[in-house]
Amino acid sequence: MNILFVVSNTKDWPLEMPGVTLIPARTYLTDPKYFDYKAAKVFNLCRSYKYQSAGYYVSLLAAARGHHPVPSLATIQDLRSPGVARLLSEDLEESAEKAFKNVGNSRVELPIYFGRNPEAQFDRLAWQLFSLFEAPLLKADFERRDGLWQLKGIRTLDASDIAESEHDFLLHAAAEYFAGKRRRARPRSQSRYDLAILHDPAEQLPPSDAKALERFEDAAASLGFSVELITKDDAGRLAEFDALFIRETTSVNHHTFRMARRAEAEGLVVIDDSNSILKCTNKVYLAELLTRQKIPSPKTMVAHADNIDDLVPMLGLPVVLKQPDSSFSKGVTKVDTEDELHATVKDMLKESELIVAQEFLPTEFDWRIGIIDGRVLYVCKYFMARRHWQIVSRDEAGQNPVEGGCQTLAVGEAPKEVVQTALKAANLIGDGLYGVDLKQIGNQCYVIEINDNPSIEAGYEDRVLKGALYREIISVFLQRIEASKRITP
């Protein structure tokens, strides 16, 4: 692979580095010989990445030429936004506490050279930051506030900012990086496209079990994909892939959302997309949306500190109370008395300014309609857990989940009104992968919620379509990748 160091002026890089071609930005941008370079990695060391500057265009055109720019435009945008930088780095708080536990000062400036730091105690944190903000030379500013270390900002460095005493370390770090000793580089795939499946091996109730993940891998391979199961630690590698499939329970204040947003910025096809995560994981939003669009749902109120007394007159008893970001029946409570309602609402409002209150509609099962790209994939009946009012029951500590049974039907066996209502609800969110939960009482059906990241487990949702279910989902990735790469005249 050709390794190019692109600088504003060749005098900006005083170090000799074997195997590296040093060129001015203007030369890279205008010399025709660089248009057709194959397998080039472009390290953009320009002084500025300001919009429409030479540094900006180096990363832009490197991506257009099929080179691998470091930093990418997505990284440049992240580095320019302190809010985004802090958001993406939230998962590093524990590492920062360990790295700085013996530091007496309240501020630390952490230089990062190709993912390395000269101090061994800071090296792991430096690599994690580099995985999020892949740029050759960085400086991260940390501050201890209220006893906790927080990232206050991160920026790129000029070579002139590096002390001469650290030049040898910089050369060593760069050589290690180029040799792949620190970077977990994958062999170049011979497949058409590369798919990353994000999962958490330790998750108690994952949306897809290990067997289902195997079936997704098999389906993807049959359609020409190379597949890799990744975890949150691989956030910095997203640019290596063409698509990201999230098979880990999602939440907005969580690495799943941050990785979806980062993958979208890198141009990947993403399911669940960040917009769907934002909408589906907040039940306050869904309550407002379903009401405004006149989608039938249980009587619902958005509860807050000033309307607690209105809940019983409007909804009756029992009442179902939901934290906005609840999932898999967790964070959902049924209260049977007015005193219990008042106490529970006040307790839940300590965590969120608003919660959702709904009338209780007892049924033997909930319908789950699986939908992707505006098409119905599967239909299930999720039965309530034994001696419980939800499909998942837990002990008093909220642990040891026990699920009710599941019956999967052919789409044509489900009542027409259930399927049509589910499609209408899902289309309000987007064209991703959704699971719409409904209750049916007589001929009337009610949407309970719209889930991004729905359960697809081996032997349950796939009982009717079997392997075709997985191929249907992967084929959507294939169609979207090819559409994104298609050049229209």
HUGI-V968604 format. One record per helix or strand. SS is the DSSP state (A for helix, B for strand). FROM is the first residue (numbers start at 0). TO is the last residue. Records with the same first field share a line. If there is no record, write none. Layout:
# HUGI-V968604
SS=FROM-TO + FROM-TO
This chain:
# HUGI-V968604
B=1-6 + 20-23 + 39-43 + 67-69 + 106-112 + 115-115 + 136-144 + 147-155 + 192-197 + 224-229 + 242-245 + 268-270 + 299-302 + 318-326 + 329-334 + 354-358 + 364-371 + 374-382 + 391-392 + 401-402 + 405-408 + 432-440 + 443-451
A=9-11 + 24-29 + 31-33 + 53-63 + 72-79 + 81-87 + 89-98 + 119-131 + 158-160 + 163-178 + 209-221 + 231-239 + 254-264 + 273-279 + 282-291 + 309-314 + 337-347 + 410-412 + 415-426 + 466-484
